[in-house]
Amino acid sequence: MPACLFPGSFDPLTNGHLDLIARLSALYGEVVVCVMQNLAKKSLFSTEDRLSLIRQACKGRIPHVRAVSYPGFTVEAAKKEGCAVMARGLRSALDYEYETQLALVNRHLAPGVETIFLPADPALSAVSSSFIREIHALGGDVSALVPECVLHALQALKV
């Protein structure tokens, strides 16, 4: 079975991300979760911390997952990792519009790499890393929205 690249900032990893990773793992021989660097965003966790949290959250729960980071174009990461498919999660119609534009640009940059879309689980469709960061910063409870290892990492930031 081929490998699939699942790129994102994962800052932090959410239960919505984990759901998509698990679903991709059932479809592909390997899921390469790729932590991308978004220069427009200030990160809560370092790249190494995000990679570690992805590995911890998937270990023993979701098979065939590998976490890597890449500083450049997502399609270049896909080619480097041997993935002919990139997967993106969709939470809303707004996500669809943005992701479709991105997929078309990526197809231009790397014609051999296809993008597929997976709809979010409706129970998790409102969960985003941005919301998690905001809720956490305001002292709210995110325990039902993130894996346990991420919750502990967030709590450690409050020290």
N, C-alpha and C positions, 0 to 999 in steps of 0.2 A: 504494500500500500504506500502511496506517496506521502510526503510530509507537507504540512500546512504551516504557514507563518501566521501568528496572531499578534500583531503589533499594537502597542499602546504606551501610554505613559505609566499606567498602573501606580499612580501616586495618590492614594494607596490602592492596592488590590482590593476589589469588592467581591461580595458574593455573586453579583451579576457577572463579573469577569470569570469567576470560578465555574459558574453554570455553563458559560460559553466554552471554556476550556474543556470541561467534561464532555460536552456534546461533540466538540471537534475531535476529541480523543476517540470517540466511538466511530468516527467517520474516516479518520486518517491514521496511517501507521505511526506518525509522530506529529506532535504539536510543538512547534518552536515558538515559545512565548518570548516576544522581542520587546524589551524595554527601549523605547525610543526617547531621544532627548528633544524636548520641545523648548526651544530658546525663548518662546513668548511667555512661558510659565515659570514661576518660581517654585521649585520643588520642595515638598515637605520632607521627603526621604531621599537619600543619595541613591544613585543608580545601583550601587552594590547592595544597599539595604533592600531596595525593591526586588532585586534578583533573589536575594536570600528569602524574602517573604513569599515570593512566588514558589520557590522550591519547597519551603516549609509547608505551605498550604496544600500543595499538590502531592507531596511525598506520602506514599501509602494509600492515597485516595484516588488519584487520577493517574492511570498508566500512560507511558509513552510521552511524557512532557519534558521538554528541555527549556531552560530559561537562559537567554543571551541578551546582550545589549548591542546597540549599533548607533553610531553618531550621525549617519548620513541619511540618504533617501531610503524609505521603506522598501522600495522595489530592489534596491541594491542589497539590502539585508536578505531579502527573499532569495535572490540569486546566489549570494554568498553561502547561505544555509541549505541550498539545494531544494528550495520550495517553489513549485510551479503555481501554487495557490496561496493567496493571502485571504484571511477571513476577517470580517469586520462585523461587529454587533450593531444592531439597529434598535433603538429604544422608541423612536418616534418618526413622524414624517419629516421633521427637520433633519434628523440624522440621515435619513434616506437621501435627501437632496444634497447634503454636504458630501456624504460618502460616495454618491454616484459621480459627482464632479471629480472627486479625488481618484476614483477608480479609472475614469477616463484619462486623466493626466498620467496616472501610473501605467496604463496600457500604452500610452504614447512613449513613455520613458523605457518601458520593458515589455515589448509585445508578447513575450512568452510567459508572462506572469498574469494569471487571472485573479480577479477579486470576487469572492462570494460574500453574501450577506446572510447573517443569521438573526432572526428576530429575537429580542430579549424575552425571557420568561415574563409574562405580564406581572407577576408578583414582584419582580425585580426591576421593572422597566423605569422606575423613578430613581433608582440608585445610580449615582455617579460619583466619581472620585472627588469632584468639586464640592458636591453636597456633603460628602463625608468630611472633608477638610473643614467646611464651614460649621457643620453641626458640632464637630469635635472642638473647634476653636471657641465655640460659645458654651461649651460644657454639656452638650447634649449626649444622649446615649446612642451609640452606633453599634452596639453589640449584636444586633440582629442583622446588620447590613454588611459586616466584614468577617473574614475568617478570624478565628481566635488568636492566631499569631499576630495578625495585623492589629487587633484590639490591644494586645499587650504592648506592641510597639508604639501605638498611639498614646497609651497611658504612660509609657516611659517618657514621652516627650513633655508631659506636663510637669515632670519632676523639677 
